[in-house]
Amino acid sequence: MTTTKAASQRSTASRRSGSSATTRPTTGMLFVAPTALVVAVLFLAPLALLVYMSFTDWPLLGSPQVNGVENYTDIAADDVFLGAIGFTLLYTVLTTALLAAATAVLVTISNSQRRGSRIYRTAFFLPYVVGMAAASLLWFVNYNDQVGVYNMILEAVGVINEPVGFLDTPNKALFSVVVLVVWKTIGFQVVVLLVGLQAIPAELDEAARIDGASTLQRLRHITLPMLRPTIALLLILSITGSLLGFDQFLVLTQGGPDNSTITMVYALYKRAFSSFELGAAAALSIVLLLALIVLNVIQLRFLRSKDS
């Protein structure tokens, strides 16, 4: 009798565990379903439409006509887009390098235990909460030769005798945009790197100091290896954001002077909304998307190999 009862209990427990195992995936799918629906509606469906558009001659008005890979083959003859590739790469290198250097300096200041360090952190982060378009418009006014604050300050301290013309030449325009972007985004980089720095156990640094390690040795063998995931994240965000630069150039330079500050995103924007060649612009968008995917995959693989 006891044996029969025990067998019955085991059978009941087995059925319950089987039912529980079946219920768990269903419950998980129900939780994920709203997010999956949003991704499908707001990302996958537009992406599928974009791919279809890239294989068509899609005018702003009228019916689209399928033209195969013509939009892709025409990219090789698109001087504006090819020039935009070189300019975007130059802009990305300059912005990333200046951001890294400035962030290192400001993190050192913010990480100190001196009175007022929290004020520094707040001041560094404040520009980041301003939208890029709004910040660009603010700096556009400040760069103005007649009413701009920067020219007034430089003239007041005797550095210049006449307006600089921050946006008058290609080099000045590029430098002016890079300074704006560094000012706008450096607060985010400082806060993220500061969080990663403060997450390093103090015991490691203290032990290395007791063992006689110098500041440079502690930085090389403890701080930088521990910060590698954080630095990798900031590097990917900085490079991706620079390659997708658009708002600041649209507001500050409008691609000028002489089309010298046209980025890849600005080039496809002009193709879509100035030339009204939506199919060609879609092809440019696909090429840019694939380039970003490849670049991020390479970065992640390189960083993983470094970790291993």
Phi and psi in degrees as GROMACS dihedral restraints (atoms count N, CA, C in turn):
[ dihedral_restraints ]
;  ai    aj    ak    al  type     phi  dphi    fc
    3     4     5     6     1   -65.5    20    10
    4     5     6     7     1   -39.9    20    10
    6     7     8     9     1   -63.3    20    10
    7     8     9    10     1   -42.4    20    10
    9    10    11    12     1   -62.9    20    10
   10    11    12    13     1   -39.8    20    10
   12    13    14    15     1   -67.4    20    10
   13    14    15    16     1   -41.1    20    10
   15    16    17    18     1   -65.1    20    10
   16    17    18    19     1   -40.0    20    10
   18    19    20    21     1   -63.8    20    10
   19    20    21    22     1   -39.3    20    10
   21    22    23    24     1   -64.0    20    10
   22    23    24    25     1   -38.8    20    10
   24    25    26    27     1   -66.9    20    10
   25    26    27    28     1   -39.5    20    10
   27    28    29    30     1   -65.5    20    10
   28    29    30    31     1   -38.3    20    10
   30    31    32    33     1   -65.1    20    10
   31    32    33    34     1   -41.8    20    10
   33    34    35    36     1   -64.0    20    10
   34    35    36    37     1   -42.6    20    10
   36    37    38    39     1   -64.5    20    10
   37    38    39    40     1   -37.5    20    10
   39    40    41    42     1   -64.9    20    10
   40    41    42    43     1   -41.8    20    10
   42    43    44    45     1   -64.6    20    10
   43    44    45    46     1   -39.3    20    10
   45    46    47    48     1   -65.5    20    10
   46    47    48    49     1   -42.9    20    10
   48    49    50    51     1   -65.2    20    10
   49    50    51    52     1   -37.7    20    10
   51    52    53    54     1   -65.4    20    10
   52    53    54    55     1   -41.6    20    10
   54    55    56    57     1   -65.1    20    10
   55    56    57    58     1   -37.9    20    10
   57    58    59    60     1   -66.5    20    10
   58    59    60    61     1   -40.7    20    10
   60    61    62    63     1   -65.2    20    10
   61    62    63    64     1   -32.6    20    10
   63    64    65    66     1   -74.2    20    10
   64    65    66    67     1   -33.7    20    10
   66    67    68    69     1   -74.2    20    10
   67    68    69    70     1   -34.2    20    10
   69    70    71    72     1   -59.8    20    10
   70    71    72    73     1   -50.1    20    10
   72    73    74    75     1   -60.1    20    10
   73    74    75    76     1   -37.1    20    10
   75    76    77    78     1   -64.7    20    10
   76    77    78    79     1   -43.3    20    10
   78    79    80    81     1   -64.0    20    10
   79    80    81    82     1   -41.4    20    10
   81    82    83    84     1   -62.5    20    10
   82    83    84    85     1   -41.0    20    10
   84    85    86    87     1   -64.3    20    10
   85    86    87    88     1   -35.5    20    10
   87    88    89    90     1   -65.7    20    10
   88    89    90    91     1   -38.0    20    10
   90    91    92    93     1   -67.9    20    10
   91    92    93    94     1   -37.1    20    10
   93    94    95    96     1   -80.2    20    10
   94    95    96    97     1   -23.1    20    10
   96    97    98    99     1   -54.0    20    10
   97    98    99   100     1   -45.8    20    10
   99   100   101   102     1   -60.7    20    10
  100   101   102   103     1   -42.3    20    10
  102   103   104   105     1   -65.8    20    10
  103   104   105   106     1   -41.5    20    10
  105   106   107   108     1   -62.8    20    10
  106   107   108   109     1   -37.0    20    10
  108   109   110   111     1   -66.0    20    10
  109   110   111   112     1   -43.3    20    10
  111   112   113   114     1   -62.8    20    10
  112   113   114   115     1   -43.3    20    10
  114   115   116   117     1   -63.4    20    10
  115   116   117   118     1   -41.9    20    10
  117   118   119   120     1   -65.3    20    10
  118   119   120   121     1   -41.4    20    10
  120   121   122   123     1   -76.6    20    10
  121   122   123   124     1   -40.9    20    10
  123   124   125   126     1   -96.5    20    10
  124   125   126   127     1   -10.6    20    10
  126   127   128   129     1  -127.4    20    10
  127   128   129   130     1   -55.8    20    10
  129   130   131   132     1   -67.5    20    10
  130   131   132   133     1   -44.1    20    10
  132   133   134   135     1   -64.2    20    10
  133   134   135   136     1   -48.3    20    10
  135   136   137   138     1   -61.8    20    10
  136   137   138   139     1   -35.0    20    10
  138   139   140   141     1   -65.7    20    10
  139   140   141   142     1   -41.3    20    10
  141   142   143   144     1   -63.1    20    10
  142   143   144   145     1   -41.1    20    10
  144   145   146   147     1   -64.4    20    10
  145   146   147   148     1   -38.7    20    10
  147   148   149   150     1   -64.0    20    10
  148   149   150   151     1   -41.8    20    10
  150   151   152   153     1   -62.7    20    10
  151   152   153   154     1   -42.2    20    10
  153   154   155   156     1   -63.8    20    10
  154   155   156   157     1   -42.9    20    10
  156   157   158   159     1   -60.9    20    10
  157   158   159   160     1   -34.1    20    10
  159   160   161   162     1   -66.7    20    10
  160   161   162   163     1   -15.8    20    10
  162   163   164   165     1  -104.8    20    10
  163   164   165   166     1    18.9    20    10
  165   166   167   168     1  -132.7    20    10
  166   167   168   169     1   160.1    20    10
  168   169   170   171     1   -93.1    20    10
  169   170   171   172     1    97.2    20    10
  171   172   173   174     1  -110.1    20    10
  172   173   174   175     1    96.3    20    10
  174   175   176   177     1   -77.9    20    10
  175   176   177   178     1   165.1    20    10
  177   178   179   180     1   -64.9    20    10
  178   179   180   181     1   -39.3    20    10
  180   181   182   183     1  -121.0    20    10
  181   182   183   184     1   137.5    20    10
  183   184   185   186     1   109.7    20    10
  184   185   186   187     1   177.2    20    10
  186   187   188   189     1   -90.5    20    10
  187   188   189   190     1   139.9    20    10
  189   190   191   192     1   -72.7    20    10
  190   191   192   193     1   148.6    20    10
  192   193   194   195     1  -124.1    20    10
  193   194   195   196     1   129.2    20    10
  195   196   197   198     1   -67.9    20    10
  196   197   198   199     1   129.2    20    10
  198   199   200   201     1  -127.6    20    10
  199   200   201   202     1    18.4    20    10
  201   202   203   204     1    67.8    20    10
  202   203   204   205     1  -133.4    20    10
  204   205   206   207     1   -97.3    20    10
  205   206   207   208     1    18.6    20    10
  207   208   209   210     1   -60.6    20    10
  208   209   210   211     1   -38.9    20    10
  210   211   212   213     1   -62.4    20    10
  211   212   213   214     1   -34.6    20    10
  213   214   215   216     1   -75.8    20    10
  214   215   216   217     1   -40.0    20    10
  216   217   218   219     1   -68.8    20    10
  217   218   219   220     1   -28.1    20    10
  219   220   221   222     1   -72.6    20    10
  220   221   222   223     1   -15.1    20    10
  222   223   224   225     1   -62.6    20    10
  223   224   225   226     1   -35.3    20    10
  225   226   227   228     1   -63.5    20    10
  226   227   228   229     1   -22.2    20    10
  228   229   230   231     1  -102.1    20    10
  229   230   231   232     1     4.8    20    10
  231   232   233   234     1   -87.8    20    10
  232   233   234   235     1    95.7    20    10
  234   235   236   237     1   -64.3    20    10
  235   236   237   238     1   -34.7    20    10
  237   238   239   240     1   -64.9    20    10
  238   239   240   241     1   -46.2    20    10
  240   241   242   243     1   -69.1    20    10
  241   242   243   244     1   -39.9    20    10
  243   244   245   246     1   -63.5    20    10
  244   245   246   247     1   -40.9    20    10
  246   247   248   249     1   -65.8    20    10
  247   248   249   250     1   -34.5    20    10
  249   250   251   252     1   -65.9    20    10
  250   251   252   253     1   -32.3    20    10
  252   253   254   255     1   -62.3    20    10
  253   254   255   256     1   -48.9    20    10
  255   256   257   258     1   -62.9    20    10
  256   257   258   259     1   -43.0    20    10
  258   259   260   261     1   -65.2    20    10
  259   260   261   262     1   -41.4    20    10
  261   262   263   264     1   -63.5    20    10
  262   263   264   265     1   -39.8    20    10
  264   265   266   267     1   -65.0    20    10
  265   266   267   268     1   -42.1    20    10
  267   268   269   270     1   -62.8    20    10
  268   269   270   271     1   -45.9    20    10
  270   271   272   273     1   -61.3    20    10
  271   272   273   274     1   -40.1    20    10
  273   274   275   276     1   -64.5    20    10
  274   275   276   277     1   -44.4    20    10
  276   277   278   279     1   -63.2    20    10
  277   278   279   280     1   -47.3    20    10
  279   280   281   282     1   -63.3    20    10
  280   281   282   283     1   -46.5    20    10
  282   283   284   285     1   -64.5    20    10
  283   284   285   286     1   -45.4    20    10
  285   286   287   288     1   -63.9    20    10
  286   287   288   289     1   -42.9    20    10
  288   289   290   291     1   -65.8    20    10
  289   290   291   292     1   -46.2    20    10
  291   292   293   294     1   -66.4    20    10
  292   293   294   295     1   -38.5    20    10
  294   295   296   297     1   -61.9    20    10
  295   296   297   298     1   -43.8    20    10
  297   298   299   300     1   -63.2    20    10
  298   299   300   301     1   -45.1    20    10
  300   301   302   303     1   -65.8    20    10
  301   302   303   304     1   -46.9    20    10
  303   304   305   306     1   -66.5    20    10
  304   305   306   307     1   -37.4    20    10
  306   307   308   309     1   -63.6    20    10
  307   308   309   310     1   -41.6    20    10
  309   310   311   312     1   -59.5    20    10
  310   311   312   313     1   -41.7    20    10
  312   313   314   315     1   -67.2    20    10
  313   314   315   316     1   -46.7    20    10
  315   316   317   318     1   -70.7    20    10
  316   317   318   319     1   -32.1    20    10
  318   319   320   321     1   -65.0    20    10
  319   320   321   322     1   -39.1    20    10
  321   322   323   324     1   -60.6    20    10
  322   323   324   325     1   -40.9    20    10
  324   325   326   327     1   -68.7    20    10
  325   326   327   328     1   -44.1    20    10
  327   328   329   330     1   -71.1    20    10
  328   329   330   331     1   -26.7    20    10
  330   331   332   333     1   -84.1    20    10
  331   332   333   334     1    -2.7    20    10
  333   334   335   336     1   -73.3    20    10
  334   335   336   337     1   160.0    20    10
  336   337   338   339     1   -94.3    20    10
  337   338   339   340     1    12.7    20    10
  339   340   341   342     1   -70.8    20    10
  340   341   342   343     1   157.2    20    10
  342   343   344   345     1   -66.5    20    10
  343   344   345   346     1   133.8    20    10
  345   346   347   348     1    96.8    20    10
  346   347   348   349     1     0.9    20    10
  348   349   350   351     1   -64.8    20    10
  349   350   351   352     1   -32.6    20    10
  351   352   353   354     1   -66.8    20    10
  352   353   354   355     1   -32.7    20    10
  354   355   356   357     1   -65.2    20    10
  355   356   357   358     1   -39.4    20    10
  357   358   359   360     1   -59.9    20    10
  358   359   360   361     1   -46.4    20    10
  360   361   362   363     1   -61.3    20    10
  361   362   363   364     1   -42.8    20    10
  363   364   365   366     1   -64.3    20    10
  364   365   366   367     1   -43.2    20    10
  366   367   368   369     1   -64.2    20    10
  367   368   369   370     1   -39.0    20    10
  369   370   371   372     1   -66.6    20    10
  370   371   372   373     1   -34.3    20    10
  372   373   374   375     1   -84.9    20    10
  373   374   375   376     1   -23.0    20    10
  375   376   377   378     1   -55.2    20    10
  376   377   378   379     1   -44.1    20    10
  378   379   380   381     1   -60.4    20    10
  379   380   381   382     1   -25.2    20    10
  381   382   383   384     1   -68.0    20    10
  382   383   384   385     1   -26.6    20    10
  384   385   386   387     1   -77.2    20    10
  385   386   387   388     1   -11.6    20    10
  387   388   389   390     1   -84.1    20    10
  388   389   390   391     1   135.4    20    10
  390   391   392   393     1   -62.3    20    10
  391   392   393   394     1   151.8    20    10
  393   394   395   396     1   -62.5    20    10
  394   395   396   397     1   -40.0    20    10
  396   397   398   399     1   -65.1    20    10
  397   398   399   400     1   -42.5    20    10
  399   400   401   402     1   -66.2    20    10
  400   401   402   403     1   -42.5    20    10
  402   403   404   405     1   -63.4    20    10
  403   404   405   406     1   -40.1    20    10
  405   406   407   408     1   -64.3    20    10
  406   407   408   409     1   -40.9    20    10
  408   409   410   411     1   -65.1    20    10
  409   410   411   412     1   -39.3    20    10
  411   412   413   414     1   -61.5    20    10
  412   413   414   415     1   -45.0    20    10
  414   415   416   417     1   -73.3    20    10
  415   416   417   418     1   -27.5    20    10
  417   418   419   420     1   -62.4    20    10
  418   419   420   421     1   -40.9    20    10
  420   421   422   423     1   -68.1    20    10
  421   422   423   424     1   -42.3    20    10
  423   424   425   426     1   -66.8    20    10
  424   425   426   427     1   -27.1    20    10
  426   427   428   429     1   -80.6    20    10
  427   428   429   430     1   -11.1    20    10
  429   430   431   432     1   -60.4    20    10
  430   431   432   433     1   141.4    20    10
  432   433   434   435     1   -70.5    20    10
  433   434   435   436     1   -29.1    20    10
  435   436   437   438     1   -92.5    20    10
  436   437   438   439     1   -46.6    20    10
  438   439   440   441     1  -114.7    20    10
  439   440   441   442     1     1.9    20    10
  441   442   443   444     1   -68.2    20    10
  442   443   444   445     1   138.6    20    10
  444   445   446   447     1   -67.6    20    10
  445   446   447   448     1   -36.9    20    10
  447   448   449   450     1   -65.1    20    10
  448   449   450   451     1   -43.1    20    10
  450   451   452   453     1   -64.0    20    10
  451   452   453   454     1   -39.1    20    10
  453   454   455   456     1   -62.9    20    10
  454   455   456   457     1   -42.7    20    10
  456   457   458   459     1   -65.8    20    10
  457   458   459   460     1   -44.7    20    10
  459   460   461   462     1   -64.9    20    10
  460   461   462   463     1   -37.1    20    10
  462   463   464   465     1   -69.8    20    10
  463   464   465   466     1   -36.0    20    10
  465   466   467   468     1   -66.9    20    10
  466   467   468   469     1   -34.9    20    10
  468   469   470   471     1   -89.6    20    10
  469   470   471   472     1     0.4    20    10
  471   472   473   474     1    81.5    20    10
  472   473   474   475     1    16.7    20    10
  474   475   476   477     1   -75.9    20    10
  475   476   477   478     1   -36.4    20    10
  477   478   479   480     1  -130.4    20    10
  478   479   480   481     1   159.4    20    10
  480   481   482   483     1  -109.2    20    10
  481   482   483   484     1   -13.8    20    10
  483   484   485   486     1  -145.1    20    10
  484   485   486   487     1   162.6    20    10
  486   487   488   489     1   -56.1    20    10
  487   488   489   490     1   143.0    20    10
  489   490   491   492     1   -72.1    20    10
  490   491   492   493     1   -38.6    20    10
  492   493   494   495     1    74.3    20    10
  493   494   495   496     1    63.9    20    10
  495   496   497   498     1   -60.3    20    10
  496   497   498   499     1   -25.9    20    10
  498   499   500   501     1  -115.9    20    10
  499   500   501   502     1    16.9    20    10
  501   502   503   504     1   -83.6    20    10
  502   503   504   505     1   -28.6    20    10
  504   505   506   507     1  -122.2    20    10
  505   506   507   508     1   159.4    20    10
  507   508   509   510     1   -56.8    20    10
  508   509   510   511     1   -44.5    20    10
  510   511   512   513     1   -67.3    20    10
  511   512   513   514     1   -42.0    20    10
  513   514   515   516     1   -65.3    20    10
  514   515   516   517     1   -39.9    20    10
  516   517   518   519     1   -65.1    20    10
  517   518   519   520     1   -43.6    20    10
  519   520   521   522     1   -62.4    20    10
  520   521   522   523     1   -47.2    20    10
  522   523   524   525     1   -61.2    20    10
  523   524   525   526     1   -40.9    20    10
  525   526   527   528     1   -64.3    20    10
  526   527   528   529     1   -40.7    20    10
  528   529   530   531     1   -68.6    20    10
  529   530   531   532     1   -40.4    20    10
  531   532   533   534     1   -62.5    20    10
  532   533   534   535     1   -42.5    20    10
  534   535   536   537     1   -61.9    20    10
  535   536   537   538     1   -43.1    20    10
  537   538   539   540     1   -59.0    20    10
  538   539   540   541     1   -47.9    20    10
  540   541   542   543     1   -65.4    20    10
  541   542   543   544     1   -40.5    20    10
  543   544   545   546     1   -62.3    20    10
  544   545   546   547     1   -46.2    20    10
  546   547   548   549     1   -60.0    20    10
  547   548   549   550     1   -38.7    20    10
  549   550   551   552     1   -73.8    20    10
  550   551   552   553     1   -39.8    20    10
  552   553   554   555     1  -104.8    20    10
  553   554   555   556     1    -8.4    20    10
  555   556   557   558     1   -67.1    20    10
  556   557   558   559     1   -28.2    20    10
  558   559   560   561     1   -61.0    20    10
  559   560   561   562     1   -42.3    20    10
  561   562   563   564     1   -62.7    20    10
  562   563   564   565     1   -44.2    20    10
  564   565   566   567     1   -63.6    20    10
  565   566   567   568     1   -40.9    20    10
  567   568   569   570     1   -63.7    20    10
  568   569   570   571     1   -45.9    20    10
  570   571   572   573     1   -64.4    20    10
  571   572   573   574     1   -45.6    20    10
  573   574   575   576     1   -64.7    20    10
  574   575   576   577     1   -45.3    20    10
  576   577   578   579     1   -67.5    20    10
  577   578   579   580     1   -34.1    20    10
  579   580   581   582     1   -66.5    20    10
  580   581   582   583     1   -39.8    20    10
  582   583   584   585     1   -63.1    20    10
  583   584   585   586     1   -44.0    20    10
  585   586   587   588     1   -64.0    20    10
  586   587   588   589     1   -37.0    20    10
  588   589   590   591     1   -67.6    20    10
  589   590   591   592     1   -41.3    20    10
  591   592   593   594     1   -75.8    20    10
  592   593   594   595     1   -14.0    20    10
  594   595   596   597     1   -81.3    20    10
  595   596   597   598     1   -10.8    20    10
  597   598   599   600     1   -71.2    20    10
  598   599   600   601     1   127.2    20    10
  600   601   602   603     1   -57.9    20    10
  601   602   603   604     1   130.0    20    10
  603   604   605   606     1   -65.6    20    10
  604   605   606   607     1   -23.9    20    10
  606   607   608   609     1   -62.9    20    10
  607   608   609   610     1   -34.3    20    10
  609   610   611   612     1   -64.2    20    10
  610   611   612   613     1   -46.8    20    10
  612   613   614   615     1   -66.4    20    10
  613   614   615   616     1   -39.1    20    10
  615   616   617   618     1   -66.1    20    10
  616   617   618   619     1   -41.5    20    10
  618   619   620   621     1   -64.5    20    10
  619   620   621   622     1   -41.1    20    10
  621   622   623   624     1   -65.6    20    10
  622   623   624   625     1   -36.2    20    10
  624   625   626   627     1   -66.7    20    10
  625   626   627   628     1   -40.1    20    10
  627   628   629   630     1   -64.4    20    10
  628   629   630   631     1   -35.3    20    10
  630   631   632   633     1   -76.1    20    10
  631   632   633   634     1    -2.6    20    10
  633   634   635   636     1    95.3    20    10
  634   635   636   637     1    12.7    20    10
  636   637   638   639     1   -71.5    20    10
  637   638   639   640     1   138.0    20    10
  639   640   641   642     1   -77.5    20    10
  640   641   642   643     1   172.2    20    10
  642   643   644   645     1   -61.2    20    10
  643   644   645   646     1   -41.5    20    10
  645   646   647   648     1   -65.9    20    10
  646   647   648   649     1   -39.1    20    10
  648   649   650   651     1   -67.3    20    10
  649   650   651   652     1   -40.0    20    10
  651   652   653   654     1   -65.7    20    10
  652   653   654   655     1   -37.8    20    10
  654   655   656   657     1   -64.6    20    10
  655   656   657   658     1   -42.7    20    10
  657   658   659   660     1   -73.9    20    10
  658   659   660   661     1   -40.2    20    10
  660   661   662   663     1  -101.4    20    10
  661   662   663   664     1   -13.0    20    10
  663   664   665   666     1  -121.9    20    10
  664   665   666   667     1   -58.7    20    10
  666   667   668   669     1   -66.0    20    10
  667   668   669   670     1   -53.6    20    10
  669   670   671   672     1   -64.5    20    10
  670   671   672   673     1   -43.8    20    10
  672   673   674   675     1   -61.4    20    10
  673   674   675   676     1   -37.3    20    10
  675   676   677   678     1   -71.7    20    10
  676   677   678   679     1   -26.8    20    10
  678   679   680   681     1   -91.1    20    10
  679   680   681   682     1     0.0    20    10
  681   682   683   684     1   -57.1    20    10
  682   683   684   685     1   -45.4    20    10
  684   685   686   687     1   -61.1    20    10
  685   686   687   688     1   -39.7    20    10
  687   688   689   690     1   -67.1    20    10
  688   689   690   691     1   -44.3    20    10
  690   691   692   693     1   -63.3    20    10
  691   692   693   694     1   -38.6    20    10
  693   694   695   696     1   -62.5    20    10
  694   695   696   697     1   -43.0    20    10
  696   697   698   699     1   -61.4    20    10
  697   698   699   700     1   -46.7    20    10
  699   700   701   702     1   -65.3    20    10
  700   701   702   703     1   -36.7    20    10
  702   703   704   705     1   -65.2    20    10
  703   704   705   706     1   -44.4    20    10
  705   706   707   708     1   -64.3    20    10
  706   707   708   709     1   -43.8    20    10
  708   709   710   711     1   -64.1    20    10
  709   710   711   712     1   -40.5    20    10
  711   712   713   714     1   -66.4    20    10
  712   713   714   715     1   -46.6    20    10
  714   715   716   717     1   -66.4    20    10
  715   716   717   718     1   -45.5    20    10
  717   718   719   720     1   -63.2    20    10
  718   719   720   721     1   -44.3    20    10
  720   721   722   723     1   -62.8    20    10
  721   722   723   724     1   -37.2    20    10
  723   724   725   726     1   -69.9    20    10
  724   725   726   727     1   -40.9    20    10
  726   727   728   729     1   -64.4    20    10
  727   728   729   730     1   -26.0    20    10
  729   730   731   732     1   -99.0    20    10
  730   731   732   733     1    17.2    20    10
  732   733   734   735     1   -59.6    20    10
  733   734   735   736     1   131.2    20    10
  735   736   737   738     1  -149.9    20    10
  736   737   738   739     1   -55.7    20    10
  738   739   740   741     1   -55.0    20    10
  739   740   741   742     1   -47.4    20    10
  741   742   743   744     1   -63.9    20    10
  742   743   744   745     1   -34.5    20    10
  744   745   746   747     1   -77.5    20    10
  745   746   747   748     1   -35.6    20    10
  747   748   749   750     1   -63.7    20    10
  748   749   750   751     1   -40.5    20    10
  750   751   752   753     1   -82.4    20    10
  751   752   753   754     1   -43.7    20    10
  753   754   755   756     1   -81.6    20    10
  754   755   756   757     1   -48.3    20    10
  756   757   758   759     1  -117.1    20    10
  757   758   759   760     1   -16.8    20    10
  759   760   761   762     1    51.3    20    10
  760   761   762   763     1    32.7    20    10
  762   763   764   765     1    84.6    20    10
  763   764   765   766     1    -5.7    20    10
  765   766   767   768     1   -95.9    20    10
  766   767   768   769     1  -177.9    20    10
  768   769   770   771     1   -78.0    20    10
  769   770   771   772     1   143.8    20    10
  771   772   773   774     1    57.4    20    10
  772   773   774   775     1    42.6    20    10
  774   775   776   777     1    56.8    20    10
  775   776   777   778     1    29.6    20    10
  777   778   779   780     1   -86.8    20    10
  778   779   780   781     1   -12.3    20    10
  780   781   782   783     1  -123.1    20    10
  781   782   783   784     1    41.9    20    10
  783   784   785   786     1   -94.2    20    10
  784   785   786   787     1   119.5    20    10
  786   787   788   789     1   -88.3    20    10
  787   788   789   790     1   175.1    20    10
  789   790   791   792     1   -63.8    20    10
  790   791   792   793     1   -41.6    20    10
  792   793   794   795     1   -67.5    20    10
  793   794   795   796     1   -38.5    20    10
  795   796   797   798     1   -65.4    20    10
  796   797   798   799     1   -37.0    20    10
  798   799   800   801     1   -64.5    20    10
  799   800   801   802     1   -44.2    20    10
  801   802   803   804     1   -73.1    20    10
  802   803   804   805     1   -27.9    20    10
  804   805   806   807     1   -63.5    20    10
  805   806   807   808     1   -44.4    20    10
  807   808   809   810     1   -66.1    20    10
  808   809   810   811     1   -37.1    20    10
  810   811   812   813     1   -64.6    20    10
  811   812   813   814     1   -36.2    20    10
  813   814   815   816     1   -80.7    20    10
  814   815   816   817     1   -44.1    20    10
  816   817   818   819     1  -112.1    20    10
  817   818   819   820     1    -1.5    20    10
  819   820   821   822     1  -109.5    20    10
  820   821   822   823     1   -44.7    20    10
  822   823   824   825     1   -91.7    20    10
  823   824   825   826     1   -13.0    20    10
  825   826   827   828     1    58.5    20    10
  826   827   828   829     1    35.7    20    10
  828   829   830   831     1  -103.5    20    10
  829   830   831   832     1    82.7    20    10
  831   832   833   834     1   -69.0    20    10
  832   833   834   835     1   -35.4    20    10
  834   835   836   837     1   -64.7    20    10
  835   836   837   838     1   -44.5    20    10
  837   838   839   840     1   -64.8    20    10
  838   839   840   841     1   -39.7    20    10
  840   841   842   843     1   -64.8    20    10
  841   842   843   844     1   -36.6    20    10
  843   844   845   846     1   -64.2    20    10
  844   845   846   847     1   -39.3    20    10
  846   847   848   849     1   -63.9    20    10
  847   848   849   850     1   -41.7    20    10
  849   850   851   852     1   -62.2    20    10
  850   851   852   853     1   -38.0    20    10
  852   853   854   855     1   -64.3    20    10
  853   854   855   856     1   -41.2    20    10
  855   856   857   858     1   -64.7    20    10
  856   857   858   859     1   -42.5    20    10
  858   859   860   861     1   -61.2    20    10
  859   860   861   862     1   -43.8    20    10
  861   862   863   864     1   -65.1    20    10
  862   863   864   865     1   -41.3    20    10
  864   865   866   867     1   -61.0    20    10
  865   866   867   868     1   -46.5    20    10
  867   868   869   870     1   -63.4    20    10
  868   869   870   871     1   -39.1    20    10
  870   871   872   873     1   -63.7    20    10
  871   872   873   874     1   -41.0    20    10
  873   874   875   876     1   -65.4    20    10
  874   875   876   877     1   -41.2    20    10
  876   877   878   879     1   -62.3    20    10
  877   878   879   880     1   -47.6    20    10
  879   880   881   882     1   -61.5    20    10
  880   881   882   883     1   -44.0    20    10
  882   883   884   885     1   -62.7    20    10
  883   884   885   886     1   -44.4    20    10
  885   886   887   888     1   -68.1    20    10
  886   887   888   889     1   -36.9    20    10
  888   889   890   891     1   -63.4    20    10
  889   890   891   892     1   -42.7    20    10
  891   892   893   894     1   -62.4    20    10
  892   893   894   895     1   -43.9    20    10
  894   895   896   897     1   -62.5    20    10
  895   896   897   898     1   -44.8    20    10
  897   898   899   900     1   -65.3    20    10
  898   899   900   901     1   -40.9    20    10
  900   901   902   903     1   -65.9    20    10
  901   902   903   904     1   -40.2    20    10
  903   904   905   906     1   -63.9    20    10
  904   905   906   907     1   -42.8    20    10
  906   907   908   909     1   -68.9    20    10
  907   908   909   910     1   -36.3    20    10
  909   910   911   912     1   -66.9    20    10
  910   911   912   913     1   -39.0    20    10
  912   913   914   915     1   -64.9    20    10
  913   914   915   916     1   -35.9    20    10
  915   916   917   918     1   -64.5    20    10
  916   917   918   919     1   -42.5    20    10
  918   919   920   921     1   -62.9    20    10
  919   920   921   922     1   -40.6    20    10
